[in-house]
Amino acid sequence: MTEKFRPSAALRPLPSLIFASRWLQLPLYLGLIAAQAVYVFHFWVELVHLLEAAFGNAEALQALVANLGYKADAQVTRLNETITMLVVLGLIDVVMISNLLIMVIVGGYETFVSRMNLEGHPDQPEWLNHVNASVLKVKLGMAIIGISSIHLLKSFINAANYDTKVLMWQTIIHSVFLLSALAIALTDRLMGHSAHDAEH
């Protein structure tokens, strides 16, 4: 039977202060929540521009073109498939970054600050049941690869407006992200096997 924490077993002043210092991370997580709100606002601004451009609004179309850095031989006068695809990929990118923020906020707070006591809550994320620093690193690595893939796809679709060196370096950086995530996952698996062998 696991021994429960007894309030009478108080920590000494210095360890207590060091342990309480974890609450200094709270403003950081609140700041990430504010950043998430900015992403939500940006998402709706882009979506409204896309809908307005689809109905022939020239100002909304030019706003989209300017935000994308899209260049064409002639002035763009109507929403085409390439611009639509680039905008939608941008919206997906925002959603994926927002998911990354949620993982960092919820997982980081649960792991490094304090328990949320969400057991039994119908909306508890499935991955939160077994979250720890190693699992969080792997999930963050996979999320970063997904975001990098979206950026790379946007660059390839809009390749005419990029220098060859830019495309090459984006591909190299994406490959480095992929190899880094594989290395983290492999290291985590090896450490998990070592811990399991030590228990037996």
N, C-alpha and C positions, 0 to 999 in steps of 0.2 A: 504494500500500500504506500502511495506517495505521501510523504510528510507535507502537511499544509504549512504555509507561511504563518508564523506566530508574531503578532505585533509586538510582543514583549521582547523578541529578539531584535532589538533596535540596532541599527548600524552605528558605528563610531562616527564622529562628526565629519572627518575628512572623506571616508568612503561614501557617507550619505550625501555630501556636497557633490562629489564626483558623479554619483549615480543620478542625482537630481539635475545635473547639467544637461542631461538628454533633452530636457524641456526647452533648451535653447534652440533646438531644431524646429520647434512649433512655428515660429514666424516664417521659417523657410517654406514649410508646407502650406501655410496660409498665403504666402506669396505665389506659390505654384497654382493655388486655387484662383487667385486673381489673374494669373497668366492664362489659365483655362478660360476665364470669362472673356478675355481679349480675343482668344481664338474663336470662341462662339460668335462674338460680334463680327469678326472678320469673315467667318463662314457665311453668315447671313447677308453681309454686304455683297460678297461675291455671288451668292445665289440670287439675290434680288437683281443684280446687274445682268446675270445670265438670263433670267426670266424676261426682263425688260428688253434685252437685245433680241431675244427670240421673237418678241412681238414688234420688232422694227425700231426700237429706240436707238437712235444713232449715238447719243451721248453715252449711254450705257455700254454700247459696243466699243466705242473708243476707249472707255475706262478699262474694259476687259483687255483690249489689245495693249494698252499702256502697261497694265499690271503684269501681263505675261511677257512683255518684251518681244512680242511677235512682230516680225517684219515681213512685208510682202512687196513684190515688184510694183503693184498698184495699191492705192488706198483701199482699205477694207471697207466695203459698204454694207455688207450683210454677214450675219453669223454663219460661218461655214463649219464643216465637220471637224477640221483640225483645231480651230479655236474652241469649239464645244468640248472636244476630247481633252484639251489642255486644261480648261477650266474645271471639268469634272475630276480630272486627276489631281488638280490642286485642292479641290474639296475633299477628295479621299485622303490626301496628304494631311489636311487639317484634322480629319477624324482620327487618323492613325496617331498623330502627335498628341491629340487629346486622350486617346487610349493609353499612350505612353505616360502621360501626366497622371492619369488615374492610377496606373500601376505604381508609379513612384510615390504618389501621395498616400494611397491606401496601404500599399505594401511596406513602404518605408516607415510610415507612422506605426503600423502594427509591429514591425520588426525592431525598430530602434527607439521608439518613444514609449508607447503604452498600448496595452491590449484594448481592442474595440468591443470585445464581448459580443460578437455578432452571431455566435453559435445559435442555430435554430431560426435565424432571421430569413424570411423567404427570399430576400434580395442579396444574400451574402454571395460574393463571387466564389465560384468553385475553386479557383486557384488559391484563395486565401486560406483554405483549410491546411495546406502544407507549405505555406510561404516561409522562407527563411532567406538569409543573405545570399546563399548560393543559387537558390531557385529564382530569386529576384534578378540576379545578374544574368542568368540565362534568358529569362523572359525579356529583360530590357535589351539584351543583345539581339534577340529575334525581332523585337519591335523596331530597333534601329535599322536592321537589314530591310525590313518591309518598307520603312520610310525612305531609305536610300534607293530601293528598287523603284519606287514611285518617281523620285527625282530623276533617276537615270532614264526611265521611260519617257518622262516629259522632255528631257534633253534630246533623246533620239527622235521623238516626234517633231521637235522644233529644231532639228540638227542644222538646218540651213542658216540659222541665226547664231550658231556657236562656232568657235574656232576648233580645229581638229585637236589641238593640244588640250583644250578644256574638256572635250568629250573623252579623250584618252585618260586624263587625270581623274575624271569622275568615275570611269570604269575601274581604274586601278584602286581608287579609294573604296569603291563598293566591294571589290574583291578582298581588300584588307579587312573591311567590316565582316565579310562572310567568314574569312579564315579566323578572325579573332573570336567570333561567336562559336565556331566549331572547336577552337582551342579551349574556350571557357567551358563549353558543354562536356568536352572530353575530360578536362581536369576535374570537373564536378563529379563525373561518373567514376573516375578512378578513385577520388577521395571517398565517394560513397561506398565503393567496393572495399576500400581499406578499412573504413569504419565498421562495415558489416563483418569483415574477417576478424577484426579485433574483438568484436563482441562474442564471437564464437571461438 
